Each structure stands twice: as structure tokens, then as C-alpha cells.
Amino acid sequence: MLRELGLEVRFPGRTFATADHIVPTHDQSRPFEDSLAEEMMASIEKSCREFGVQLFGLDDPARASST
């Protein structure tokens, strides 16, 4: 929506993103088997790069392990 409205994240240094419910529980290898989950993950990665938002991705040590 930000892109559509030509807006930016107001405080990118105070904003972060993390992959959560869309990520498969057992097999997190990419690309995901679920094409919608893969599309959403790729979208959040692109948006975070574009808007300067920190992403705690799947391989980030700050992200809690599901195992």
C-alpha cells in the first residue's frame, strides 16, 4: 500500500519485520512448497530492502527457533 500511495516508512530505524505464521513449521528450505507462502516471503524481503526496514529473516540468530 505504501508503494501504491507513493509513501515511505516514516521511521525505518524504529521498524522491523519478521516472518511468522506463513513460514512452514518443519521444512523451511526455499522455495517453500506452498507457493503463496513463498510469494509472501519474497514480497516481505523485497519490501524491507526497498523501504530500509530491518528483517529478522529465517536465518537470523535473533529469530527464535521453532525446534
C-alpha angles and dihedrals in degrees: 000000000000090000092049092052094043091241133139132216103273097217109016091170089061095045131081139172134208135185109244134148097012093060115097113248101222110024112038096167115129135279092041117229088234104075093202091054090049092049092050093047092050089048095052091047091051094045093050091051092047096047098036095244120151112244121203094209130191093275096044112120089216090065114091115245118243093212 
